[in-house]
Amino acid sequence: MGSGMDSDERAVAPDSPLRTLEYLGEFLDSTTLGFAYFDQDGVIRDCNQALAHLLDATIDELLGRNFFDPDWATIHEDGTHFRFDNRNDATTFQTGQAHTEIIMGFNFKGAPRRWLSVNTYPVFAEGTSRGVISSFTDITKSLQRDRMLELVNEVNHSVMLASDEGEALQHLCDTLIDKGRFALAWIGVASNEDVDLVEIAFAAGATEYLDSVLGASGDARNTARGPAGAALRHAATQVVNDLGTDPFFEPWRERAVAHGLGSMAVMPLSPGGRRAVLAVYDHHVFAFDEVTVRELEEAVGEVEFGVAHVLSVKQLSTALDGTLAALARITENRDPYTAGHQARVGALGAAIATHMGLETTLVELIRQSGEVHDVGKTAIPSEILTRPGRLSALEFEMVQRHCALGADILTRASLPWPIAEVALQHHERMDGSGYPHGLGADDIVLPARIIAVADVVEAMMHHRPYRPGLGLERALEEIRAHAGTLYDETVVESCLAVFANGFEIDDVESAP
């Protein structure tokens, strides 16, 4: 961010007491803002005590240096290094324009990385640029807090969208790299109660380091003698501030340094009750201060909650499948001629929905809807359902009632949308000629339009008491001939494509 300064803005009233040397000296000695004067080569020619304090140095140590000294490894927020030929003080000197709120990270040896907001202003004498004055504000804590808050929010969002435990844990590793800007993250699971070995299950970032540690064998294991094992055994976070010198990390020191890793933190993790750890590495030493560790531990808590949520949803889904299978079995016991009919309709409906590009969750619900779409037949006398001849008008009216009866049963069972709606509407037709309510076109929910097509195809293919099976070709001719009138044209196109792609409806097994 930059702003220009014209000659009027640089003019200073000669009698201004705020700008006398005496007042300026008092200000520089008392302020917590760091100030430095750079010459045209970017070398510090003067600075105040506040800047020396910010940089953990003395004024004498700073004089004659520049902020692109290799010892400081000055970086941008994204982790890339500032180039000496593109530094902001040089740009200010050359253009005469101020630059404000430049974020610079300094990697001090033996200390955590510090982030400074830097403003640079040109110094003119007799209309000529003579140097640059820079002010420095320590924003380390606020930057870390904002960054870690963003990380925790992203972790929470991603794990809640995960469809299984593994996806949630991999999301955590990926987010630590993408949003947290860490170098490496991996999750390891204890192989036994004694924590003899920690198996690395998920990882992101500088995984070539893990490859070098694990060796050419590809055995995904990491000995548990180090921080990972300690975090598991003591159920507490372990921090290694300098991987190149800490004796605790001695077996892996050489490889870590070779891959540019400076520090790490390992936290215990209990996804779904398993004993595991999350290991996070940074390129810089002393990267894991109290704030960072606390926020990472909060992210771990979010993941544990997310995994528990995923497992709960799986348990509910399993229970739902069991309930639907039981309902389907009751229906088929009443009408043995349609054994397997609902399972086949559900499978074909799911195949059509998948071809149409519907979301995975909705595809699964359409499959489940198909598996119980005829549950209302349990209230119809079995002698009517199995009668080989034509039905009377009254008997046919009783059969038609199975749609409303099924919807009532499924609604009372508090099953998710659209299971009850499909039972109610699967005999409705696009032109309004169906039953029970004569709905048409968009008044029929899409899942019911899909199951309607699947139901007709399956029913025509297979034997019924009142007629022999007509086969696949006749069934496809039926839906093709009435696409757009009785049946949803897009659904019909997808159904035809599904069979053209090799779908085998007779391979579908009924629920156990």
TORZAGU-678629 format. One record per residue (C-alpha): residue in three letters; residue number from 0; x negated, y, z negated. Coordinates in Angstrom, 2 decimals, always signed. Last residue first. Example, Ala and Ser with C-alpha at 12.3 -4.5 7.8 and 13.67 -1.06 7.14 Angstrom:
BEGIN
SER, 1, -13.67, -1.06, -7.14
ALA, 0, -12.30, -4.50, -7.80
END
This chain:
BEGIN
PRO, 511, +31.67, -59.31, -3.75
ALA, 510, +32.52, -56.45, -1.35
SER, 509, +33.21, -57.51, +2.23
GLU, 508, +30.31, -58.17, +4.57
VAL, 507, +29.60, -56.11, +7.68
ASP, 506, +28.07, -58.11, +10.54
ASP, 505, +31.43, -58.13, +12.33
ILE, 504, +31.14, -54.38, +12.97
GLU, 503, +27.96, -54.68, +15.00
PHE, 502, +26.60, -51.22, +15.92
GLY, 501, +24.41, -51.46, +19.03
ASN, 500, +23.88, -47.90, +20.23
ALA, 499, +26.90, -48.13, +22.54
PHE, 498, +28.93, -49.04, +19.45
VAL, 497, +27.86, -45.84, +17.66
ALA, 496, +28.28, -43.77, +20.83
LEU, 495, +31.93, -44.85, +21.20
CYS, 494, +32.56, -43.91, +17.57
SER, 493, +30.82, -40.56, +18.04
GLU, 492, +32.96, -39.68, +21.04
VAL, 491, +36.10, -40.77, +19.16
VAL, 490, +35.21, -38.56, +16.18
THR, 489, +34.69, -35.58, +18.49
GLU, 488, +38.08, -36.19, +20.18
ASP, 487, +40.00, -36.47, +16.90
TYR, 486, +42.64, -39.16, +17.47
LEU, 485, +46.28, -39.16, +18.51
THR, 484, +46.09, -36.46, +21.18
GLY, 483, +42.45, -35.41, +21.58
ALA, 482, +41.22, -38.94, +22.23
HIS, 481, +44.20, -41.12, +23.15
ALA, 480, +42.74, -43.10, +26.05
ARG, 479, +39.30, -43.37, +24.44
ILE, 478, +40.81, -44.59, +21.14
GLU, 477, +42.75, -47.36, +22.86
GLU, 476, +40.00, -48.30, +25.33
LEU, 475, +37.65, -48.76, +22.37
ALA, 474, +40.07, -51.23, +20.78
ARG, 473, +40.57, -53.09, +24.07
GLU, 472, +36.78, -53.40, +24.47
LEU, 471, +36.25, -54.56, +20.88
GLY, 470, +38.61, -57.51, +20.89
LEU, 469, +42.39, -57.95, +20.96
GLY, 468, +42.77, -60.09, +17.82
PRO, 467, +45.91, -62.22, +17.86
ARG, 466, +49.31, -60.75, +16.96
TYR, 465, +51.91, -60.52, +14.12
PRO, 464, +49.89, -62.24, +11.41
ARG, 463, +46.81, -60.14, +12.33
HIS, 462, +43.61, -61.21, +14.05
HIS, 461, +40.75, -58.75, +14.51
MET, 460, +39.64, -56.18, +17.08
MET, 459, +42.79, -54.08, +16.92
ALA, 458, +42.48, -53.58, +13.15
GLU, 457, +38.79, -52.64, +13.28
VAL, 456, +39.26, -50.05, +16.03
VAL, 455, +42.39, -48.55, +14.46
ASP, 454, +40.81, -48.26, +10.99
ALA, 453, +37.58, -46.71, +12.31
VAL, 452, +39.61, -44.06, +14.18
ALA, 451, +41.73, -43.22, +11.13
ILE, 450, +38.64, -43.36, +8.89
ILE, 449, +37.09, -40.49, +10.85
ARG, 448, +40.25, -38.38, +10.86
ALA, 447, +40.60, -39.03, +7.11
PRO, 446, +37.00, -37.82, +6.53
LEU, 445, +37.79, -34.68, +8.59
VAL, 444, +40.78, -33.62, +6.49
ILE, 443, +44.08, -33.58, +8.39
ASP, 442, +45.62, -30.09, +8.52
ASP, 441, +43.05, -29.34, +11.24
ALA, 440, +44.97, -31.31, +13.88
GLY, 439, +48.40, -32.48, +12.77
LEU, 438, +50.27, -33.60, +9.68
GLY, 437, +53.42, -35.70, +10.09
HIS, 436, +53.79, -36.23, +6.34
PRO, 435, +53.53, -40.02, +5.85
TYR, 434, +52.78, -40.61, +8.70
GLY, 433, +51.65, -40.01, +12.28
SER, 432, +53.17, -38.14, +15.23
GLY, 431, +51.65, -34.74, +14.34
ASP, 430, +49.59, -34.46, +17.53
MET, 429, +46.29, -35.16, +15.70
ARG, 428, +47.63, -38.26, +13.98
GLU, 427, +48.24, -39.13, +10.31
HIS, 426, +47.68, -42.79, +9.40
HIS, 425, +44.46, -42.11, +7.42
GLN, 424, +46.11, -39.25, +5.51
LEU, 423, +46.98, -40.50, +2.00
ALA, 422, +44.14, -42.99, +1.55
VAL, 421, +41.74, -40.41, +3.00
GLU, 420, +42.97, -37.74, +0.55
ALA, 419, +42.42, -40.10, -2.42
ILE, 418, +38.77, -40.74, -1.47
PRO, 417, +37.98, -37.15, -0.40
TRP, 416, +37.06, -36.01, -3.05
PRO, 415, +35.78, -37.82, -6.15
LEU, 414, +37.78, -40.46, -8.06
SER, 413, +39.92, -39.38, -10.99
ALA, 412, +41.55, -42.87, -11.28
ARG, 411, +44.97, -41.21, -11.28
THR, 410, +44.13, -39.71, -7.90
LEU, 409, +43.14, -43.15, -6.57
ILE, 408, +46.45, -44.74, -7.60
ASP, 407, +48.51, -41.80, -6.30
ALA, 406, +46.65, -41.75, -2.97
GLY, 405, +47.27, -45.47, -2.59
LEU, 404, +50.98, -45.08, -3.24
ALA, 403, +51.20, -42.22, -0.73
CYS, 402, +49.51, -44.26, +2.00
HIS, 401, +51.20, -47.56, +1.06
ARG, 400, +54.62, -45.98, +1.68
GLN, 399, +54.33, -46.79, +5.38
VAL, 398, +54.69, -50.46, +4.52
MET, 397, +58.01, -49.78, +2.76
GLU, 396, +59.25, -47.84, +5.81
PHE, 395, +58.31, -50.82, +7.96
GLU, 394, +60.40, -53.04, +5.68
LEU, 393, +63.40, -50.73, +5.97
ALA, 392, +63.11, -50.53, +9.75
SER, 391, +62.84, -54.30, +9.95
LEU, 390, +59.45, -55.87, +10.50
ARG, 389, +58.48, -57.83, +13.59
GLY, 388, +57.26, -61.35, +13.11
PRO, 387, +54.19, -62.90, +11.40
ARG, 386, +55.02, -61.78, +7.85
THR, 385, +51.79, -61.38, +5.79
LEU, 384, +52.30, -57.84, +4.48
ILE, 383, +56.05, -58.38, +4.02
GLU, 382, +55.56, -61.62, +2.07
SER, 381, +52.87, -59.85, -0.01
PRO, 380, +55.38, -57.38, -1.43
ILE, 379, +53.92, -53.82, -1.15
ALA, 378, +52.47, -52.25, -4.33
THR, 377, +48.97, -53.65, -3.69
LYS, 376, +49.27, -52.11, -0.23
GLY, 375, +48.36, -48.76, -1.82
VAL, 374, +44.71, -49.87, -1.86
ASP, 373, +44.62, -49.47, +1.94
HIS, 372, +41.95, -46.71, +2.05
VAL, 371, +39.83, -48.50, -0.54
GLU, 370, +36.62, -49.35, +1.37
GLY, 369, +37.19, -46.54, +3.83
SER, 368, +36.96, -43.92, +1.09
GLN, 367, +33.68, -45.45, -0.14
ARG, 366, +32.14, -45.16, +3.33
ILE, 365, +33.47, -41.60, +3.63
LEU, 364, +31.94, -40.79, +0.24
GLU, 363, +28.58, -42.14, +1.42
VAL, 362, +28.69, -40.01, +4.57
LEU, 361, +29.61, -37.00, +2.44
THR, 360, +26.49, -37.44, +0.29
THR, 359, +24.28, -37.97, +3.34
GLU, 358, +25.41, -34.75, +5.00
LEU, 357, +27.30, -35.03, +8.28
GLY, 356, +25.36, -35.29, +11.53
MET, 355, +28.19, -36.67, +13.68
HIS, 354, +26.22, -39.90, +14.14
THR, 353, +26.13, -40.26, +10.35
ALA, 352, +29.89, -39.75, +10.13
ILE, 351, +30.47, -42.44, +12.79
ALA, 350, +28.22, -44.92, +10.96
ALA, 349, +29.94, -44.12, +7.65
GLY, 348, +33.37, -44.73, +9.20
LEU, 347, +32.13, -48.01, +10.68
ALA, 346, +30.91, -49.17, +7.27
GLY, 345, +34.10, -48.07, +5.51
VAL, 344, +36.29, -49.75, +8.13
ARG, 343, +34.28, -52.96, +7.77
ALA, 342, +34.60, -52.90, +3.99
GLN, 341, +38.35, -52.20, +4.27
HIS, 340, +38.96, -55.08, +6.69
GLY, 339, +36.88, -57.63, +4.75
ALA, 338, +39.94, -59.74, +4.01
THR, 337, +42.80, -58.33, +6.09
TYR, 336, +44.59, -61.66, +6.62
PRO, 335, +44.26, -62.32, +2.88
ASP, 334, +46.83, -59.59, +2.06
ARG, 333, +47.49, -59.44, -1.69
ASN, 332, +44.02, -60.81, -2.53
GLU, 331, +42.61, -58.26, -0.09
THR, 330, +44.07, -55.36, -2.06
ILE, 329, +42.78, -56.67, -5.40
ARG, 328, +39.31, -57.13, -3.86
ALA, 327, +39.28, -53.54, -2.59
LEU, 326, +40.22, -52.24, -6.03
ALA, 325, +37.40, -54.25, -7.63
ALA, 324, +34.92, -53.03, -5.03
LEU, 323, +36.02, -49.44, -5.64
THR, 322, +35.43, -49.77, -9.39
GLY, 321, +32.04, -51.38, -8.87
ASP, 320, +31.00, -48.70, -6.39
LEU, 319, +32.08, -46.04, -8.89
ALA, 318, +30.03, -47.67, -11.67
THR, 317, +26.98, -47.73, -9.40
SER, 316, +27.55, -44.09, -8.49
LEU, 315, +27.90, -43.19, -12.17
GLN, 314, +24.63, -44.97, -12.94
LYS, 313, +22.94, -43.22, -10.04
VAL, 312, +24.25, -39.86, -11.22
SER, 311, +22.88, -40.58, -14.68
LEU, 310, +19.49, -41.51, -13.20
VAL, 309, +19.36, -38.24, -11.24
HIS, 308, +20.32, -36.24, -14.34
ALA, 307, +17.64, -37.96, -16.44
VAL, 306, +15.15, -37.14, -13.69
GLY, 305, +16.23, -33.50, -13.80
PHE, 304, +15.94, -33.30, -17.59
GLU, 303, +12.42, -34.76, -17.45
VAL, 302, +11.61, -32.36, -14.62
GLU, 301, +12.85, -29.35, -16.58
GLY, 300, +10.78, -30.44, -19.60
VAL, 299, +7.68, -30.71, -17.43
ALA, 298, +8.34, -27.18, -16.16
GLU, 297, +8.49, -26.01, -19.78
GLU, 296, +5.13, -27.68, -20.42
LEU, 295, +3.78, -25.80, -17.43
GLU, 294, +5.09, -22.55, -18.91
ARG, 293, +3.36, -23.21, -22.23
VAL, 292, +0.12, -24.16, -20.51
THR, 291, +0.10, -20.96, -18.47
VAL, 290, +0.79, -18.75, -21.47
GLU, 289, -1.84, -20.41, -23.68
ASP, 288, -4.59, -20.22, -21.06
PHE, 287, -5.14, -22.76, -18.34
ALA, 286, -7.36, -21.12, -15.71
PHE, 285, -10.50, -21.25, -17.88
VAL, 284, -12.63, -22.30, -14.90
HIS, 283, -11.36, -21.71, -11.38
HIS, 282, -10.25, -24.07, -8.60
ASP, 281, -7.29, -25.17, -10.71
TYR, 280, -6.19, -28.68, -11.63
VAL, 279, -2.86, -30.05, -12.92
ALA, 278, -2.39, -33.53, -14.42
LEU, 277, +1.15, -34.68, -15.26
VAL, 276, +1.26, -37.72, -17.51
ALA, 275, +3.40, -40.83, -17.86
ARG, 274, +5.08, -43.10, -20.38
ARG, 273, +8.42, -44.15, -18.93
GLY, 272, +11.71, -43.12, -20.57
GLY, 271, +13.36, -41.94, -17.35
PRO, 270, +10.54, -39.53, -16.66
SER, 269, +8.53, -39.11, -19.87
LEU, 268, +5.63, -36.71, -19.24
PRO, 267, +2.56, -36.03, -21.35
MET, 266, +0.59, -32.98, -20.18
VAL, 265, -2.85, -32.79, -18.61
ALA, 264, -4.58, -29.45, -18.00
MET, 263, -7.49, -28.84, -15.67
SER, 262, -10.45, -26.62, -14.92
GLY, 261, -12.95, -25.76, -12.16
LEU, 260, -12.25, -27.93, -9.11
GLY, 259, -14.30, -27.12, -6.01
HIS, 258, -14.36, -30.63, -4.53
ALA, 257, -18.07, -31.15, -5.29
VAL, 256, -17.50, -29.80, -8.80
ALA, 255, -14.81, -32.42, -9.45
ARG, 254, -16.93, -35.23, -7.96
GLU, 253, -19.90, -34.42, -10.18
ARG, 252, -17.83, -34.06, -13.33
TRP, 251, -15.77, -37.27, -13.05
PRO, 250, -17.58, -39.42, -15.64
GLU, 249, -18.51, -36.30, -17.72
PHE, 248, -15.00, -35.00, -18.34
PHE, 247, -15.12, -35.11, -22.14
PRO, 246, -18.66, -33.68, -21.91
ASP, 245, -17.27, -30.35, -20.64
THR, 244, -19.81, -28.70, -18.33
GLY, 243, -18.58, -28.79, -14.71
LEU, 242, -14.93, -29.41, -15.56
ASP, 241, -14.78, -26.14, -17.46
ASN, 240, -11.65, -25.39, -19.49
VAL, 239, -10.50, -28.97, -20.03
VAL, 238, -7.03, -28.82, -21.56
GLN, 237, -5.15, -31.77, -23.10
THR, 236, -1.42, -31.53, -23.78
ALA, 235, -0.11, -33.74, -26.58
ALA, 234, +1.46, -37.18, -26.92
HIS, 233, -1.73, -38.34, -28.68
ARG, 232, -2.18, -41.59, -26.74
LEU, 231, -0.74, -40.27, -23.49
ALA, 230, -2.59, -36.95, -23.47
ALA, 229, -5.79, -38.75, -24.47
GLY, 228, -5.40, -41.23, -21.62
ALA, 227, -5.01, -38.43, -19.10
PRO, 226, -7.86, -36.39, -20.62
GLY, 225, -10.44, -39.16, -20.14
ARG, 224, -10.75, -42.86, -20.91
ALA, 223, -7.59, -43.77, -19.00
THR, 222, -9.29, -45.08, -15.88
ASN, 221, -7.48, -43.89, -12.78
ARG, 220, -5.65, -46.29, -10.57
ALA, 219, -4.30, -46.33, -7.04
ASP, 218, -6.53, -49.14, -5.75
GLY, 217, -7.56, -47.74, -2.35
SER, 216, -10.69, -49.86, -2.35
ALA, 215, -12.75, -46.97, -0.97
GLY, 214, -13.04, -45.31, -4.32
LEU, 213, -10.45, -44.08, -6.79
VAL, 212, -12.50, -41.03, -7.68
SER, 211, -13.25, -40.11, -4.07
ASP, 210, -9.64, -40.61, -3.05
LEU, 209, -8.50, -38.51, -6.01
TYR, 208, -10.73, -35.67, -4.85
GLU, 207, -9.31, -36.05, -1.34
THR, 206, -5.95, -35.38, -2.97
ALA, 205, -6.69, -31.66, -3.04
GLY, 204, -3.03, -30.67, -3.08
ALA, 203, -0.23, -33.08, -3.89
ALA, 202, +0.13, -36.29, -5.89
PHE, 201, +2.58, -38.99, -6.98
ALA, 200, +2.11, -42.49, -8.44
ILE, 199, -1.39, -42.46, -9.92
GLU, 198, -1.63, -45.55, -12.11
VAL, 197, -3.08, -44.90, -15.55
LEU, 196, -5.01, -47.81, -17.00
ASP, 195, -5.77, -49.16, -20.46
VAL, 194, -2.90, -47.17, -21.94
ASP, 193, -2.39, -49.74, -24.74
GLU, 192, +1.36, -49.82, -24.08
ASN, 191, +0.85, -50.83, -20.46
SER, 190, +0.27, -49.46, -16.95
ALA, 189, +0.67, -45.86, -18.06
VAL, 188, +2.10, -43.77, -15.20
GLY, 187, +0.21, -41.02, -13.42
ILE, 186, +1.52, -37.81, -11.92
TRP, 185, -0.76, -35.68, -9.78
ALA, 184, -1.39, -32.00, -9.16
LEU, 183, -4.29, -30.38, -7.31
ALA, 182, -5.53, -26.89, -6.49
PHE, 181, -2.92, -24.74, -8.20
ARG, 180, -1.07, -22.06, -6.27
GLY, 179, +1.92, -22.30, -8.63
LYS, 178, +4.40, -21.93, -5.78
ASP, 177, +3.04, -24.29, -3.12
ILE, 176, +0.70, -26.44, -5.22
LEU, 175, +2.79, -26.75, -8.37
THR, 174, +5.85, -27.06, -6.15
ASP, 173, +4.45, -30.09, -4.31
CYS, 172, +3.64, -31.92, -7.55
LEU, 171, +7.09, -31.23, -8.99
HIS, 170, +8.82, -32.19, -5.74
GLN, 169, +6.98, -35.53, -5.88
LEU, 168, +8.51, -36.15, -9.30
ALA, 167, +12.03, -35.27, -8.17
GLU, 166, +11.75, -37.38, -5.00
GLY, 165, +10.59, -40.37, -7.02
GLU, 164, +13.54, -40.11, -9.40
ASP, 163, +16.18, -40.06, -6.70
SER, 162, +18.46, -37.65, -4.81
ALA, 161, +16.58, -34.49, -5.69
LEU, 160, +18.62, -31.29, -5.71
MET, 159, +18.27, -30.82, -9.47
VAL, 158, +14.54, -31.47, -9.12
SER, 157, +14.13, -28.67, -6.59
HIS, 156, +16.01, -25.95, -8.46
ASN, 155, +14.34, -26.62, -11.82
VAL, 154, +10.91, -26.74, -10.22
GLU, 153, +11.61, -23.48, -8.37
ASN, 152, +12.75, -21.76, -11.55
VAL, 151, +9.70, -23.03, -13.45
LEU, 150, +7.35, -21.80, -10.71
GLU, 149, +8.99, -18.37, -10.45
LEU, 148, +8.69, -18.01, -14.22
MET, 147, +5.05, -19.12, -13.96
ARG, 146, +4.31, -16.41, -11.41
ASP, 145, +6.14, -13.69, -13.34
ARG, 144, +4.40, -14.58, -16.62
GLN, 143, +1.00, -14.88, -14.97
LEU, 142, +1.39, -11.49, -13.31
SER, 141, +2.60, -9.87, -16.55
LYS, 140, -0.28, -11.34, -18.54
THR, 139, -3.02, -10.51, -16.05
ILE, 138, -1.91, -6.95, -15.26
ASP, 137, -5.10, -5.20, -16.48
THR, 136, -5.15, -1.71, -14.96
PHE, 135, -8.10, -0.34, -12.95
SER, 134, -8.67, +3.16, -11.57
SER, 133, -10.97, +3.81, -8.63
ILE, 132, -12.85, +6.97, -7.65
VAL, 131, -14.36, +6.92, -4.19
GLY, 130, -17.36, +8.67, -2.65
ARG, 129, -18.64, +11.83, -0.98
SER, 128, -16.04, +12.43, +1.72
THR, 127, -16.76, +15.82, +3.28
GLY, 126, -14.57, +18.91, +3.11
GLU, 125, -16.99, +20.85, +0.92
ALA, 124, -16.95, +18.00, -1.60
PHE, 123, -14.35, +15.29, -1.34
VAL, 122, -13.68, +12.27, -3.56
PRO, 121, -11.32, +9.69, -2.08
TYR, 120, -8.86, +7.78, -4.29
THR, 119, -8.65, +4.05, -4.97
ASN, 118, -6.00, +2.33, -7.11
VAL, 117, -6.60, -1.18, -8.47
SER, 116, -4.21, -3.51, -10.26
LEU, 115, -6.35, -6.04, -12.11
TRP, 114, -5.99, -9.79, -12.60
ARG, 113, -8.28, -11.73, -14.91
ARG, 112, -9.42, -15.29, -14.45
PRO, 111, -10.11, -16.97, -17.76
ALA, 110, -13.60, -16.67, -19.26
GLY, 109, -16.92, -18.54, -19.08
LYS, 108, -17.91, -16.99, -15.79
PHE, 107, -15.43, -14.33, -14.80
ASN, 106, -13.14, -15.03, -11.88
PHE, 105, -11.74, -11.63, -10.96
GLY, 104, -8.35, -11.36, -9.27
MET, 103, -7.51, -8.21, -7.35
ILE, 102, -4.07, -6.70, -6.77
ILE, 101, -4.16, -3.42, -4.82
GLU, 100, -1.63, -1.14, -6.48
THR, 99, -2.63, +2.01, -4.63
HIS, 98, -4.75, +2.96, -1.66
ALA, 97, -5.70, +6.62, -1.15
GLN, 96, -6.59, +7.89, +2.30
GLY, 95, -9.80, +9.61, +3.31
THR, 94, -10.16, +7.16, +6.18
GLN, 93, -13.76, +5.97, +5.76
PHE, 92, -14.04, +6.29, +1.97
THR, 91, -10.59, +4.81, +1.39
THR, 90, -11.35, +1.88, +3.67
ALA, 89, -14.66, +1.29, +1.88
ASP, 88, -12.91, +1.36, -1.51
ASN, 87, -10.29, -1.09, -0.22
ARG, 86, -12.73, -3.80, +0.78
ASN, 85, -12.71, -5.00, +4.36
ASP, 84, -16.40, -5.56, +5.06
PHE, 83, -16.95, -7.21, +1.68
ARG, 82, -14.16, -9.68, +2.36
PHE, 81, -11.76, -10.33, -0.49
HIS, 80, -11.39, -14.04, -1.14
THR, 79, -8.21, -16.04, -0.53
GLY, 78, -6.28, -17.26, -3.58
ASP, 77, -2.84, -16.03, -2.50
GLU, 76, -3.01, -13.22, -5.05
HIS, 75, -6.21, -11.92, -3.44
ILE, 74, -9.63, -12.94, -4.73
THR, 73, -12.83, -11.49, -6.19
ALA, 72, -15.42, -14.21, -6.84
TRP, 71, -16.84, -12.27, -9.84
ASP, 70, -20.32, -13.76, -9.85
PRO, 69, -20.43, -13.46, -6.06
ASP, 68, -20.48, -9.63, -6.44
PHE, 67, -17.69, -8.17, -4.37
PHE, 66, -16.79, -5.62, -6.98
ASN, 65, -20.05, -3.77, -6.58
ARG, 64, -23.09, -3.48, -8.84
GLY, 63, -25.49, -0.57, -9.52
LEU, 62, -23.94, +0.31, -12.85
LEU, 61, -21.87, -2.55, -14.24
GLU, 60, -24.44, -4.05, -16.61
ASP, 59, -25.29, -0.61, -17.99
ILE, 58, -21.61, +0.04, -18.73
THR, 57, -21.47, -3.16, -20.71
ALA, 56, -19.55, -6.26, -19.65
ASP, 55, -16.36, -8.19, -20.38
LEU, 54, -14.75, -6.82, -17.21
LEU, 53, -11.86, -5.08, -18.92
HIS, 52, -14.19, -3.81, -21.66
ALA, 51, -16.60, -2.33, -19.11
LEU, 50, -13.63, -0.67, -17.43
ALA, 49, -12.52, +0.86, -20.73
GLN, 48, -16.06, +2.09, -21.44
ASN, 47, -16.04, +4.39, -18.43
CYS, 46, -17.71, +4.09, -15.06
ASP, 45, -20.51, +5.67, -12.97
ARG, 44, -22.53, +4.89, -9.88
ILE, 43, -20.75, +1.65, -8.95
VAL, 42, -21.88, +0.58, -5.46
GLY, 41, -19.36, +0.48, -2.60
ASP, 40, -21.90, +1.69, -0.05
GLN, 39, -20.31, +5.15, +0.19
ASP, 38, -20.71, +5.64, -3.55
PHE, 37, -18.32, +4.26, -6.09
TYR, 36, -17.03, +6.05, -9.22
ALA, 35, -15.34, +3.82, -11.74
PHE, 34, -12.34, +4.10, -14.07
GLY, 33, -10.71, +1.53, -16.35
LEU, 32, -7.45, +2.54, -17.96
THR, 31, -7.33, +2.13, -21.72
THR, 30, -7.89, +5.85, -22.10
SER, 29, -9.98, +7.42, -24.89
ASP, 28, -13.44, +7.86, -23.36
LEU, 27, -12.18, +8.78, -19.89
PHE, 26, -9.77, +11.35, -21.36
GLU, 25, -12.39, +12.98, -23.56
GLY, 24, -14.75, +13.25, -20.59
LEU, 23, -12.04, +14.76, -18.40
TYR, 22, -11.20, +17.32, -21.05
GLU, 21, -14.80, +18.47, -21.34
LEU, 20, -15.49, +18.28, -17.62
THR, 19, -12.60, +20.62, -16.93
ARG, 18, -9.67, +19.11, -15.11
LEU, 17, -6.88, +19.46, -17.64
PRO, 16, -7.93, +23.06, -18.30
SER, 15, -6.86, +24.18, -14.78
ASP, 14, -8.62, +27.49, -14.17
PRO, 13, -10.20, +26.44, -10.87
ALA, 12, -6.86, +25.27, -9.46
VAL, 11, -7.46, +22.00, -7.68
ALA, 10, -7.04, +21.42, -3.93
ARG, 9, -6.74, +17.75, -3.00
GLU, 8, -3.02, +17.97, -2.23
ASP, 7, -3.66, +21.01, -0.05
SER, 6, -6.40, +19.19, +1.89
ASP, 5, -4.11, +16.32, +2.83
MET, 4, -3.80, +13.02, +0.94
GLY, 3, -2.48, +9.90, +2.71
SER, 2, -0.77, +7.00, +1.02
GLY, 1, -1.56, +3.29, +0.99
MET, 0, +0.00, +0.00, +0.00
END
